[in-house]
Amino acid sequence: MAASSMELMNRVSVLPLTVKRVCPSGTTNPEGCSIYRCDFVNGSLTYGVDEPRCQHPNGTCLKENYEERDTTSCSLTTCAKKMEMDGSFTMKMQIKPYGCQHPNGTCLEENFLDWDVTSCNLTTCKKEMEVNGSFRMRLEVRTHGCMLPSGVCLGPNRAVVDFDYCFKPLCRKLSDRSFTIKYNYFGCPVNGSCILKENTVRGEGCVNYRCKITNGRSKMQLKPLDCDLGDGTCLRNGNAIKDEVSCLQKECKIFKYPNGTFSTRMVDTYYGCPLQWAV
């Protein structure tokens, strides 16, 4: 949008006799948008602009030093006086853009930034000069940040703790328009909960899982099993229970297989002789 202007020249002149009769000293008369006035100056009756104004293309009159911003078109309208070397002046009305029309319907001023955290878009308004000395306003929209799985935009070089996914994502800036997320896991997500690193949770059937972090990624790793006693209770591997009547010891032991898997089972051993066997 190029700037436009309208000018009104003011020349103070000595009035002829016929005009003097219809224009008494001290009276004013509107002509167009400006107010003219008759006065005696150095013994002569003069006729000149008393209240200079500018005329808008829509027909309205603007006072001197008037300034108005139109947020619909992003245009700035001004009315100013420009003095000439001979003492006369020119009233100049100018309409020029002061910002860019934003996609959301508002006016974004020059060099202002608008960051949308729902889309990771950074919108800026810049002035571009033309060869002929005029200028135009250009709206620029680019990605600025990293979009998280939760639908929130994370700013460059910013990190946030996400307990739903058990990680602390960091948004890294690769270039002005390129960003990447580094996921720093501090736990394992299990059924809506976060199991911290190296912590253990019990599964079904006396199975335990431990949270392991490897190469920045989290994984629930099967831990050596416990033994199911059959009544809903579990005996930790390596532990044993003794039956004082039968002198039978039941111990929970781990058995590893060549393929790398393992299992646990109860091993019965006698640690003494029952009394009823004694001779």
Phi and psi restraints in degrees (value plus and minus 20) as a CYANA .aco file:
   2 ALA   PHI    -105.9   -65.9
   2 ALA   PSI     134.6   174.6
   3 ALA   PHI     -96.4   -56.4
   3 ALA   PSI     124.4   164.4
   4 SER   PHI    -146.3  -106.3
   4 SER   PSI     137.3   177.3
   5 SER   PHI    -168.9  -128.9
   5 SER   PSI     135.7   175.7
   6 MET   PHI    -151.5  -111.5
   6 MET   PSI     116.4   156.4
   7 GLU   PHI    -140.0  -100.0
   7 GLU   PSI     124.8   164.8
   8 LEU   PHI    -144.7  -104.7
   8 LEU   PSI      97.7   137.7
   9 MET   PHI    -107.0   -67.0
   9 MET   PSI     116.8   156.8
  10 ASN   PHI    -136.5   -96.5
  10 ASN   PSI     101.0   141.0
  11 ARG   PHI    -142.7  -102.7
  11 ARG   PSI      95.6   135.6
  12 VAL   PHI     -96.4   -56.4
  12 VAL   PSI     107.1   147.1
  13 SER   PHI    -150.8  -110.8
  13 SER   PSI     136.3   176.3
  14 VAL   PHI    -102.8   -62.8
  14 VAL   PSI     109.7   149.7
  15 LEU   PHI    -101.1   -61.1
  15 LEU   PSI     125.3   165.3
  16 PRO   PHI     -91.3   -51.3
  16 PRO   PSI     148.6   188.6
  17 LEU   PHI     -79.3   -39.3
  17 LEU   PSI     -59.9   -19.9
  18 THR   PHI     -83.2   -43.2
  18 THR   PSI     -56.5   -16.5
  19 VAL   PHI     -94.6   -54.6
  19 VAL   PSI     -54.4   -14.4
  20 LYS   PHI     -79.3   -39.3
  20 LYS   PSI     -55.5   -15.5
  21 ARG   PHI     -88.7   -48.7
  21 ARG   PSI     -52.2   -12.2
  22 VAL   PHI    -118.3   -78.3
  22 VAL   PSI     -21.3    18.7
  23 CYS   PHI    -151.4  -111.4
  23 CYS   PSI      61.0   101.0
  24 PRO   PHI     -84.3   -44.3
  24 PRO   PSI     131.6   171.6
  25 SER   PHI     -79.2   -39.2
  25 SER   PSI     117.0   157.0
  26 GLY   PHI      70.8   110.8
  26 GLY   PSI     -25.3    14.7
  27 THR   PHI    -110.8   -70.8
  27 THR   PSI     136.0   176.0
  28 THR   PHI    -138.3   -98.3
  28 THR   PSI     137.9   177.9
  29 ASN   PHI    -169.4  -129.4
  29 ASN   PSI     104.4   144.4
  30 PRO   PHI     -97.0   -57.0
  30 PRO   PSI     114.5   154.5
  31 GLU   PHI    -155.0  -115.0
  31 GLU   PSI      92.8   132.8
  32 GLY   PHI      45.6    85.6
  32 GLY   PSI    -145.1  -105.1
  33 CYS   PHI    -114.7   -74.7
  33 CYS   PSI     -39.8     0.2
  34 SER   PHI    -113.9   -73.9
  34 SER   PSI     139.5   179.5
  35 ILE   PHI    -127.3   -87.3
  35 ILE   PSI     103.2   143.2
  36 TYR   PHI    -120.3   -80.3
  36 TYR   PSI     137.3   177.3
  37 ARG   PHI    -161.1  -121.1
  37 ARG   PSI     120.8   160.8
  38 CYS   PHI    -116.1   -76.1
  38 CYS   PSI     112.5   152.5
  39 ASP   PHI    -168.6  -128.6
  39 ASP   PSI     133.5   173.5
  40 PHE   PHI    -105.2   -65.2
  40 PHE   PSI     103.5   143.5
  41 VAL   PHI    -149.9  -109.9
  41 VAL   PSI      96.3   136.3
  42 ASN   PHI      33.5    73.5
  42 ASN   PSI      21.6    61.6
  43 GLY   PHI      62.7   102.7
  43 GLY   PSI     -20.9    19.1
  44 SER   PHI    -137.2   -97.2
  44 SER   PSI     126.1   166.1
  45 LEU   PHI    -105.5   -65.5
  45 LEU   PSI      99.8   139.8
  46 THR   PHI    -133.3   -93.3
  46 THR   PSI     138.6   178.6
  47 TYR   PHI    -152.1  -112.1
  47 TYR   PSI      94.5   134.5
  48 GLY   PHI    -170.5  -130.5
  48 GLY   PSI     155.6   195.6
  49 VAL   PHI     -92.0   -52.0
  49 VAL   PSI     107.7   147.7
  50 ASP   PHI    -120.8   -80.8
  50 ASP   PSI     -60.0   -20.0
  51 GLU   PHI    -147.2  -107.2
  51 GLU   PSI      71.7   111.7
  52 PRO   PHI     -91.6   -51.6
  52 PRO   PSI     120.4   160.4
  53 ARG   PHI    -161.7  -121.7
  53 ARG   PSI     146.5   186.5
  54 CYS   PHI    -132.3   -92.3
  54 CYS   PSI     128.4   168.4
  55 GLN   PHI    -124.2   -84.2
  55 GLN   PSI     104.5   144.5
  56 HIS   PHI     -97.0   -57.0
  56 HIS   PSI     129.6   169.6
  57 PRO   PHI     -75.4   -35.4
  57 PRO   PSI     -45.0    -5.0
  58 ASN   PHI    -102.8   -62.8
  58 ASN   PSI     -18.2    21.8
  59 GLY   PHI      78.8   118.8
  59 GLY   PSI     -31.4     8.6
  60 THR   PHI     -99.6   -59.6
  60 THR   PSI     139.1   179.1
  61 CYS   PHI    -126.2   -86.2
  61 CYS   PSI     116.2   156.2
  62 LEU   PHI    -133.5   -93.5
  62 LEU   PSI     112.5   152.5
  63 LYS   PHI     -93.8   -53.8
  63 LYS   PSI     142.8   182.8
  64 GLU   PHI     -80.2   -40.2
  64 GLU   PSI     122.0   162.0
  65 ASN   PHI      47.1    87.1
  65 ASN   PSI      -2.5    37.5
  66 TYR   PHI     -90.5   -50.5
  66 TYR   PSI     122.7   162.7
  67 GLU   PHI    -166.6  -126.6
  67 GLU   PSI     109.9   149.9
  68 GLU   PHI    -162.5  -122.5
  68 GLU   PSI     115.0   155.0
  69 ARG   PHI    -126.2   -86.2
  69 ARG   PSI     107.6   147.6
  70 ASP   PHI    -120.7   -80.7
  70 ASP   PSI      86.7   126.7
  71 THR   PHI     -93.8   -53.8
  71 THR   PSI     -31.4     8.6
  72 THR   PHI     -99.9   -59.9
  72 THR   PSI     -65.5   -25.5
  73 SER   PHI    -120.8   -80.8
  73 SER   PSI     -23.1    16.9
  74 CYS   PHI      39.3    79.3
  74 CYS   PSI      16.9    56.9
  75 SER   PHI    -131.6   -91.6
  75 SER   PSI     129.2   169.2
  76 LEU   PHI    -134.9   -94.9
  76 LEU   PSI     102.2   142.2
  77 THR   PHI    -127.7   -87.7
  77 THR   PSI     107.1   147.1
  78 THR   PHI    -150.6  -110.6
  78 THR   PSI     133.4   173.4
  79 CYS   PHI    -151.6  -111.6
  79 CYS   PSI      98.8   138.8
  80 ALA   PHI    -159.0  -119.0
  80 ALA   PSI     138.0   178.0
  81 LYS   PHI    -120.4   -80.4
  81 LYS   PSI     112.7   152.7
  82 LYS   PHI    -138.0   -98.0
  82 LYS   PSI      95.6   135.6
  83 MET   PHI     -98.6   -58.6
  83 MET   PSI     122.7   162.7
  84 GLU   PHI    -121.8   -81.8
  84 GLU   PSI     148.1   188.1
  85 MET   PHI     -85.3   -45.3
  85 MET   PSI     -51.8   -11.8
  86 ASP   PHI    -105.8   -65.8
  86 ASP   PSI     -12.3    27.7
  87 GLY   PHI      74.1   114.1
  87 GLY   PSI     -32.2     7.8
  88 SER   PHI     -99.3   -59.3
  88 SER   PSI     157.4   197.4
  89 PHE   PHI    -165.5  -125.5
  89 PHE   PSI     145.1   185.1
  90 THR   PHI    -142.9  -102.9
  90 THR   PSI     111.2   151.2
  91 MET   PHI    -110.9   -70.9
  91 MET   PSI     103.6   143.6
  92 LYS   PHI    -142.1  -102.1
  92 LYS   PSI     100.4   140.4
  93 MET   PHI    -121.5   -81.5
  93 MET   PSI     113.4   153.4
  94 GLN   PHI    -153.0  -113.0
  94 GLN   PSI     115.1   155.1
  95 ILE   PHI    -139.3   -99.3
  95 ILE   PSI      99.1   139.1
  96 LYS   PHI    -162.2  -122.2
  96 LYS   PSI     133.3   173.3
  97 PRO   PHI     -92.5   -52.5
  97 PRO   PSI     124.7   164.7
  98 TYR   PHI    -141.6  -101.6
  98 TYR   PSI     -19.7    20.3
  99 GLY   PHI    -187.7  -147.7
  99 GLY   PSI    -190.2  -150.2
 100 CYS   PHI    -139.8   -99.8
 100 CYS   PSI     127.2   167.2
 101 GLN   PHI     -97.9   -57.9
 101 GLN   PSI      97.8   137.8
 102 HIS   PHI     -97.8   -57.8
 102 HIS   PSI     128.0   168.0
 103 PRO   PHI     -76.6   -36.6
 103 PRO   PSI     -44.5    -4.5
 104 ASN   PHI    -103.4   -63.4
 104 ASN   PSI     -15.3    24.7
 105 GLY   PHI      75.6   115.6
 105 GLY   PSI     -26.5    13.5
 106 THR   PHI    -114.0   -74.0
 106 THR   PSI     155.1   195.1
 107 CYS   PHI    -126.6   -86.6
 107 CYS   PSI     101.1   141.1
 108 LEU   PHI    -117.8   -77.8
 108 LEU   PSI      98.0   138.0
 109 GLU   PHI     -91.9   -51.9
 109 GLU   PSI     141.2   181.2
 110 GLU   PHI     -75.7   -35.7
 110 GLU   PSI     113.5   153.5
 111 ASN   PHI      47.8    87.8
 111 ASN   PSI     -13.3    26.7
 112 PHE   PHI    -102.3   -62.3
 112 PHE   PSI     129.9   169.9
 113 LEU   PHI    -135.7   -95.7
 113 LEU   PSI     119.1   159.1
 114 ASP   PHI    -150.0  -110.0
 114 ASP   PSI      94.7   134.7
 115 TRP   PHI    -128.2   -88.2
 115 TRP   PSI     101.3   141.3
 116 ASP   PHI    -117.4   -77.4
 116 ASP   PSI      90.9   130.9
 117 VAL   PHI     -94.8   -54.8
 117 VAL   PSI     -30.1     9.9
 118 THR   PHI    -108.2   -68.2
 118 THR   PSI     -39.9     0.1
 119 SER   PHI    -144.8  -104.8
 119 SER   PSI     -27.8    12.2
 120 CYS   PHI      45.4    85.4
 120 CYS   PSI       2.1    42.1
 121 ASN   PHI    -113.6   -73.6
 121 ASN   PSI     113.9   153.9
 122 LEU   PHI    -129.1   -89.1
 122 LEU   PSI      99.3   139.3
 123 THR   PHI    -128.6   -88.6
 123 THR   PSI     109.8   149.8
 124 THR   PHI    -150.3  -110.3
 124 THR   PSI     136.0   176.0
 125 CYS   PHI    -138.6   -98.6
 125 CYS   PSI     102.1   142.1
 126 LYS   PHI    -144.4  -104.4
 126 LYS   PSI     128.3   168.3
 127 LYS   PHI    -114.1   -74.1
 127 LYS   PSI     109.8   149.8
 128 GLU   PHI    -137.8   -97.8
 128 GLU   PSI     102.0   142.0
 129 MET   PHI    -101.2   -61.2
 129 MET   PSI     122.0   162.0
 130 GLU   PHI    -116.5   -76.5
 130 GLU   PSI     147.8   187.8
 131 VAL   PHI     -83.4   -43.4
 131 VAL   PSI     -55.6   -15.6
 132 ASN   PHI    -101.2   -61.2
 132 ASN   PSI     -13.8    26.2
 133 GLY   PHI      74.9   114.9
 133 GLY   PSI     -32.7     7.3
 134 SER   PHI     -99.6   -59.6
 134 SER   PSI     159.8   199.8
 135 PHE   PHI    -166.9  -126.9
 135 PHE   PSI     145.5   185.5
 136 ARG   PHI    -158.8  -118.8
 136 ARG   PSI     134.8   174.8
 137 MET   PHI    -119.0   -79.0
 137 MET   PSI     113.9   153.9
 138 ARG   PHI    -143.7  -103.7
 138 ARG   PSI     110.4   150.4
 139 LEU   PHI    -110.8   -70.8
 139 LEU   PSI     109.7   149.7
 140 GLU   PHI    -142.0  -102.0
 140 GLU   PSI     107.5   147.5
 141 VAL   PHI    -141.4  -101.4
 141 VAL   PSI     105.7   145.7
 142 ARG   PHI    -165.5  -125.5
 142 ARG   PSI     140.5   180.5
 143 THR   PHI     -91.5   -51.5
 143 THR   PSI     117.3   157.3
 144 HIS   PHI    -165.6  -125.6
 144 HIS   PSI      63.4   103.4
 145 GLY   PHI     113.6   153.6
 145 GLY   PSI    -195.6  -155.6
 146 CYS   PHI    -140.0  -100.0
 146 CYS   PSI     113.5   153.5
 147 MET   PHI    -107.4   -67.4
 147 MET   PSI     102.2   142.2
 148 LEU   PHI    -104.5   -64.5
 148 LEU   PSI     140.6   180.6
 149 PRO   PHI     -77.7   -37.7
 149 PRO   PSI     -44.9    -4.9
 150 SER   PHI     -97.4   -57.4
 150 SER   PSI     -24.6    15.4
 151 GLY   PHI      68.8   108.8
 151 GLY   PSI     -10.0    30.0
 152 VAL   PHI    -125.1   -85.1
 152 VAL   PSI     122.1   162.1
 153 CYS   PHI    -108.5   -68.5
 153 CYS   PSI     110.0   150.0
 154 LEU   PHI    -123.4   -83.4
 154 LEU   PSI     106.9   146.9
 155 GLY   PHI     -89.0   -49.0
 155 GLY   PSI     141.3   181.3
 156 PRO   PHI     -78.2   -38.2
 156 PRO   PSI     116.4   156.4
 157 ASN   PHI      41.0    81.0
 157 ASN   PSI       3.6    43.6
 158 ARG   PHI    -130.0   -90.0
 158 ARG   PSI     129.0   169.0
 159 ALA   PHI    -150.7  -110.7
 159 ALA   PSI     132.3   172.3
 160 VAL   PHI    -165.4  -125.4
 160 VAL   PSI     126.4   166.4
 161 VAL   PHI    -108.3   -68.3
 161 VAL   PSI     105.2   145.2
 162 ASP   PHI    -137.0   -97.0
 162 ASP   PSI      84.7   124.7
 163 PHE   PHI     -98.4   -58.4
 163 PHE   PSI     -36.9     3.1
 164 ASP   PHI     -89.8   -49.8
 164 ASP   PSI     -57.1   -17.1
 165 TYR   PHI    -127.4   -87.4
 165 TYR   PSI     -20.4    19.6
 166 CYS   PHI      41.0    81.0
 166 CYS   PSI      16.0    56.0
 167 PHE   PHI    -158.8  -118.8
 167 PHE   PSI     145.9   185.9
 168 LYS   PHI    -141.1  -101.1
 168 LYS   PSI      68.5   108.5
 169 PRO   PHI     -90.7   -50.7
 169 PRO   PSI     121.2   161.2
 170 LEU   PHI    -140.1  -100.1
 170 LEU   PSI     106.5   146.5
 171 CYS   PHI    -109.7   -69.7
 171 CYS   PSI      96.9   136.9
 172 ARG   PHI    -124.6   -84.6
 172 ARG   PSI     115.0   155.0
 173 LYS   PHI    -111.6   -71.6
 173 LYS   PSI      99.2   139.2
 174 LEU   PHI    -112.9   -72.9
 174 LEU   PSI     -56.2   -16.2
 175 SER   PHI    -176.6  -136.6
 175 SER   PSI    -194.7  -154.7
 176 ASP   PHI     -82.4   -42.4
 176 ASP   PSI     -44.9    -4.9
 177 ARG   PHI    -143.2  -103.2
 177 ARG   PSI     -13.1    26.9
 178 SER   PHI    -147.5  -107.5
 178 SER   PSI     110.1   150.1
 179 PHE   PHI    -157.6  -117.6
 179 PHE   PSI     133.4   173.4
 180 THR   PHI    -161.3  -121.3
 180 THR   PSI     134.8   174.8
 181 ILE   PHI    -125.5   -85.5
 181 ILE   PSI     111.1   151.1
 182 LYS   PHI    -126.1   -86.1
 182 LYS   PSI     103.0   143.0
 183 TYR   PHI    -115.1   -75.1
 183 TYR   PSI      96.8   136.8
 184 ASN   PHI    -125.6   -85.6
 184 ASN   PSI      79.8   119.8
 185 TYR   PHI     -99.5   -59.5
 185 TYR   PSI     119.0   159.0
 186 PHE   PHI    -141.8  -101.8
 186 PHE   PSI     -14.7    25.3
 187 GLY   PHI    -192.0  -152.0
 187 GLY   PSI    -194.7  -154.7
 188 CYS   PHI    -141.0  -101.0
 188 CYS   PSI     108.0   148.0
 189 PRO   PHI     -96.7   -56.7
 189 PRO   PSI     104.6   144.6
 190 VAL   PHI    -156.4  -116.4
 190 VAL   PSI      92.3   132.3
 191 ASN   PHI      31.0    71.0
 191 ASN   PSI      24.4    64.4
 192 GLY   PHI      64.5   104.5
 192 GLY   PSI     -21.8    18.2
 193 SER   PHI    -134.7   -94.7
 193 SER   PSI     140.7   180.7
 194 CYS   PHI    -130.3   -90.3
 194 CYS   PSI      94.7   134.7
 195 ILE   PHI    -111.8   -71.8
 195 ILE   PSI      96.6   136.6
 196 LEU   PHI     -87.1   -47.1
 196 LEU   PSI     138.9   178.9
 197 LYS   PHI     -72.7   -32.7
 197 LYS   PSI     112.9   152.9
 198 GLU   PHI      51.1    91.1
 198 GLU   PSI     -19.6    20.4
 199 ASN   PHI    -102.3   -62.3
 199 ASN   PSI     135.2   175.2
 200 THR   PHI    -136.4   -96.4
 200 THR   PSI     124.0   164.0
 201 VAL   PHI    -151.1  -111.1
 201 VAL   PSI     122.8   162.8
 202 ARG   PHI    -110.1   -70.1
 202 ARG   PSI     114.0   154.0
 203 GLY   PHI    -119.3   -79.3
 203 GLY   PSI    -181.2  -141.2
 204 GLU   PHI    -101.1   -61.1
 204 GLU   PSI     128.5   168.5
 205 GLY   PHI      49.1    89.1
 205 GLY   PSI      19.6    59.6
 206 CYS   PHI      41.1    81.1
 206 CYS   PSI      10.1    50.1
 207 VAL   PHI    -118.0   -78.0
 207 VAL   PSI     115.0   155.0
 208 ASN   PHI    -133.1   -93.1
 208 ASN   PSI     126.0   166.0
 209 TYR   PHI    -147.0  -107.0
 209 TYR   PSI     120.2   160.2
 210 ARG   PHI    -138.2   -98.2
 210 ARG   PSI     119.4   159.4
 211 CYS   PHI    -101.1   -61.1
 211 CYS   PSI     101.0   141.0
 212 LYS   PHI    -138.9   -98.9
 212 LYS   PSI     119.9   159.9
 213 ILE   PHI    -131.2   -91.2
 213 ILE   PSI      96.9   136.9
 214 THR   PHI    -150.6  -110.6
 214 THR   PSI     104.4   144.4
 215 ASN   PHI      33.3    73.3
 215 ASN   PSI      19.0    59.0
 216 GLY   PHI      60.8   100.8
 216 GLY   PSI     -20.1    19.9
 217 ARG   PHI    -133.5   -93.5
 217 ARG   PSI     129.0   169.0
 218 SER   PHI    -124.0   -84.0
 218 SER   PSI     129.4   169.4
 219 LYS   PHI    -176.6  -136.6
 219 LYS   PSI     116.7   156.7
 220 MET   PHI    -102.7   -62.7
 220 MET   PSI      95.5   135.5
 221 GLN   PHI    -124.1   -84.1
 221 GLN   PSI     116.1   156.1
 222 LEU   PHI     -85.2   -45.2
 222 LEU   PSI     106.3   146.3
 223 LYS   PHI    -117.5   -77.5
 223 LYS   PSI     134.6   174.6
 224 PRO   PHI     -64.1   -24.1
 224 PRO   PSI     110.3   150.3
 225 LEU   PHI     -92.6   -52.6
 225 LEU   PSI     137.5   177.5
 226 ASP   PHI    -118.3   -78.3
 226 ASP   PSI     151.8   191.8
 227 CYS   PHI    -123.3   -83.3
 227 CYS   PSI     117.6   157.6
 228 ASP   PHI    -107.0   -67.0
 228 ASP   PSI     100.6   140.6
 229 LEU   PHI    -102.3   -62.3
 229 LEU   PSI     -22.5    17.5
 230 GLY   PHI      70.9   110.9
 230 GLY   PSI     -34.2     5.8
 231 ASP   PHI    -129.1   -89.1
 231 ASP   PSI      -0.2    39.8
 232 GLY   PHI      71.3   111.3
 232 GLY   PSI     -23.6    16.4
 233 THR   PHI    -125.4   -85.4
 233 THR   PSI     139.2   179.2
 234 CYS   PHI    -141.5  -101.5
 234 CYS   PSI     123.4   163.4
 235 LEU   PHI    -130.0   -90.0
 235 LEU   PSI     104.0   144.0
 236 ARG   PHI     -83.9   -43.9
 236 ARG   PSI     120.6   160.6
 237 ASN   PHI     -80.4   -40.4
 237 ASN   PSI     118.8   158.8
 238 GLY   PHI      73.9   113.9
 238 GLY   PSI     -34.6     5.4
 239 ASN   PHI    -114.3   -74.3
 239 ASN   PSI     140.6   180.6
 240 ALA   PHI    -162.5  -122.5
 240 ALA   PSI     136.2   176.2
 241 ILE   PHI    -144.3  -104.3
 241 ILE   PSI     126.0   166.0
 242 LYS   PHI    -136.4   -96.4
 242 LYS   PSI     121.8   161.8
 243 ASP   PHI    -124.2   -84.2
 243 ASP   PSI      90.3   130.3
 244 GLU   PHI     -89.3   -49.3
 244 GLU   PSI     -40.7    -0.7
 245 VAL   PHI    -100.1   -60.1
 245 VAL   PSI     -67.8   -27.8
 246 SER   PHI    -113.6   -73.6
 246 SER   PSI     -24.5    15.5
 247 CYS   PHI      38.2    78.2
 247 CYS   PSI      10.3    50.3
 248 LEU   PHI    -123.4   -83.4
 248 LEU   PSI     110.6   150.6
 249 GLN   PHI    -127.8   -87.8
 249 GLN   PSI     107.8   147.8
 250 LYS   PHI    -127.1   -87.1
 250 LYS   PSI      97.0   137.0
 251 GLU   PHI    -137.3   -97.3
 251 GLU   PSI     119.0   159.0
 252 CYS   PHI    -109.5   -69.5
 252 CYS   PSI      98.0   138.0
 253 LYS   PHI    -143.5  -103.5
 253 LYS   PSI     132.1   172.1
 254 ILE   PHI    -118.5   -78.5
 254 ILE   PSI     115.1   155.1
 255 PHE   PHI    -140.3  -100.3
 255 PHE   PSI      99.0   139.0
 256 LYS   PHI    -117.8   -77.8
 256 LYS   PSI     124.3   164.3
 257 TYR   PHI    -130.4   -90.4
 257 TYR   PSI     140.3   180.3
 258 PRO   PHI     -77.7   -37.7
 258 PRO   PSI     -49.8    -9.8
 259 ASN   PHI     -99.6   -59.6
 259 ASN   PSI     -16.4    23.6
 260 GLY   PHI      75.5   115.5
 260 GLY   PSI     -29.9    10.1
 261 THR   PHI    -102.6   -62.6
 261 THR   PSI     151.7   191.7
 262 PHE   PHI    -173.1  -133.1
 262 PHE   PSI     145.1   185.1
 263 SER   PHI    -170.7  -130.7
 263 SER   PSI     149.1   189.1
 264 THR   PHI    -144.3  -104.3
 264 THR   PSI     130.3   170.3
 265 ARG   PHI    -175.6  -135.6
 265 ARG   PSI     141.0   181.0
 266 MET   PHI    -102.2   -62.2
 266 MET   PSI     111.6   151.6
 267 VAL   PHI    -136.0   -96.0
 267 VAL   PSI     105.5   145.5
 268 ASP   PHI    -114.7   -74.7
 268 ASP   PSI     112.3   152.3
 269 THR   PHI    -160.8  -120.8
 269 THR   PSI     125.4   165.4
 270 TYR   PHI    -108.0   -68.0
 270 TYR   PSI     117.2   157.2
 271 TYR   PHI    -134.1   -94.1
 271 TYR   PSI     -14.6    25.4
 272 GLY   PHI    -197.0  -157.0
 272 GLY   PSI    -195.0  -155.0
 273 CYS   PHI    -128.6   -88.6
 273 CYS   PSI     112.0   152.0
 274 PRO   PHI     -83.4   -43.4
 274 PRO   PSI     130.0   170.0
 275 LEU   PHI     -83.2   -43.2
 275 LEU   PSI     -53.9   -13.9
 276 GLN   PHI     -90.0   -50.0
 276 GLN   PSI     -33.0     7.0
 277 TRP   PHI    -108.5   -68.5
 277 TRP   PSI     -32.9     7.1
 278 ALA   PHI     -88.9   -48.9
 278 ALA   PSI     120.1   160.1
